[in-house]
Amino acid sequence: MIMKTWIIIAIYWSVAVGATYCIRAYNDKKNRLKIAAFKALGMTTTPSLWKRIGTHAAIVFLVPPLMPVIIIVFLIDKSLKHNKMNKKMKTETEPQEEKKYTAKMEENLPNDIFTQASKVMLDALIFGTFDNFENMLDEMVETVLYRLKTIKGKTDVQAYWWDWRNRYVLTKDVTHLEIVMSRYYSHACLRIEEVQLIMFQIEEGKIVKIVSLPERLTSPYSDDNMLNYPMEYKRIKQFLAPLEESVDKDGNPMPLTDRIPCLHYGVESQDLRWYSIRIPEWFYKNWTLGQVSVCPHCGQVVEYKEVKTEESDDEKDVPVEGSKYSDKGNAFSEYAKKMYSEDCVSFLENAMDDEVVPELREVVRKAFADNLIPQPSEIKVEEGYRFEVTMPSNEGSGDITHIRIVDEEGNATEDLTEHLVVNATEMGAWQLYLLENYYTVLPTVWHGGYNRCEYIFKESDVDDIMPLKYHDLTALIKQEKLLPFVEVGKEDEDSYVAFVDCTYWNNWKGLARERVTYKIKAGSVVSKTRDEEILFQFHCGMWF
């Protein structure tokens, strides 16, 4: 349609120009009819006015209607181009059931504008419904493609994501999208194939910036996961130095443009304060060198990216002491520290030494079982039953320390709630939780190590977990998601429900907070459920 319109205009102009020259040629030619007409009017020569009208008649009569036509065609051309793109956005889509997409939403997301923006963009990418997405875009919106380029303007941004859908979604290269919580910025974002994130800056209900970046900026096992809590500037500033040259791990230049902007204040990446950083070593790798950007307005870390994992001995001469959380002890943490004490654990670990004679190992094992629960206690074993502790076996692919309850005939069960008497108090529920999870801190063999946990009983326990030591976890503290919490409520005369919340660290999972719900009736646990939330995703990069 557009091409035909311009062809018509070209023909129109050709006819107009041809007509003009034809009239000019006619005026210059001797014509009997014209001479006779002039003689009848008493004129001997052609008047100048006649020449002007005759010579330029085509221009006088053809140009005025032509100019509106040109303007109209220009507007139609622009409108058709815009409508053509929108039409393709709406119609070039395949049936949902054939694509077999997976679109999920993380539970307990805040019902705010960021969650709404994530939903709108998910619908646009999967179903091709770009109308709502277009309505949320600011006229000057930008899309920052991490370390590639920045696209500016509403039309170009929308066109980019429409083309992105054609290249990746319609070709089924992308089939898994999920709306998740980015604790880095404390709001929802869109996660694509568990490797890419789409994050937003929103002002006055409009999306002003879309940032497309990898979930982990360096590698699947790096500490620069954009779903985790950011590093805290005051806790890492002792390891910072002005960034002299931005290079990657291979020494190639890595410009500061088109990096992650501050999504709080909208500061572009090149306008942030940039530092180099050395993170002290921990059990699975050498020292880590990286780059850190800090917003000059909010003072928060915007980007941390590893660029190197080894350095010379001379480069390692930096302080390693970090600031400490203040301890806030309570009855729960004190009892937990007593039960999970290093002395108790090492007592059992020492008995596993190959040089320990079997007879001594048996004595240690029995002594540990007899003193499993520190006194005084709100839980106890039913009459006729006792605890039995079995060391992890070296056979097979791995094992853990097993805690069982055994009757007088030797019948054993690892469901510790079957033969326990539990006082329906907060301390009783807490002691039960610790007992059921005791195996996670006791000796393991090979694959059994995947179960190892480090529990957060006091705020200072975070400093013993290297990947967490320098991150900003103040949001967790304010949300009361770091320290243990226990609550017991009465359902009827002899039935209670107890909620136990506890946070722990696992090297293959990260920082997790679980809630165990016990229903206690007449001192017996009649049911229990367990729910878990990952607060800080992490994988140590090791496999047994």
ABEGO torsion letter per residue (X at the ends): XAAAAAAAAAAAAAAAAAAAAAAAAAAABBBAAAAAAAAAAGBABBBAAAAAAAAAAAAAAAAAAAAAAAAAAAAAAAAAAAAAAAAAAAABBBBAAAAGBBBBBBBGBBBBAAAAAAAAAAAAAAAGBAAAAAAABBAABBBBBBGABBBBEAAAAAAAAAAAAAAAAAAGABABBBBBBBAAAGBBBBBBGGABBBBBBBBGGBBABBBBBBABAABAABABBAABBBBBAAAAAAABBBBABBBBAAGBBBBABGBBBBAAAGBBAAABBBBBBBBBBBAABBBBBBBBBBBAAAGBBABBBBABABBBAAAABBBABBBBBBBBBBAAAAAAAAAABAAAAAAAAAAABAABBAAAAAAAAAAAAAAABBOBBABBBBBGBBBBBBBBBABEAEBBBBBBBBBAAGBBBABAAAABBBBBBAAAAAAAAAAAAAAAABBBBEAAAAABBBBBABAAAAAABAAAAABBAAAAAAAGAABBBBBBBBABAABBBBBBBBBBBBAAAEBBBBBBBBBBBGGBBABBBBBBBBABBBBAGBBX
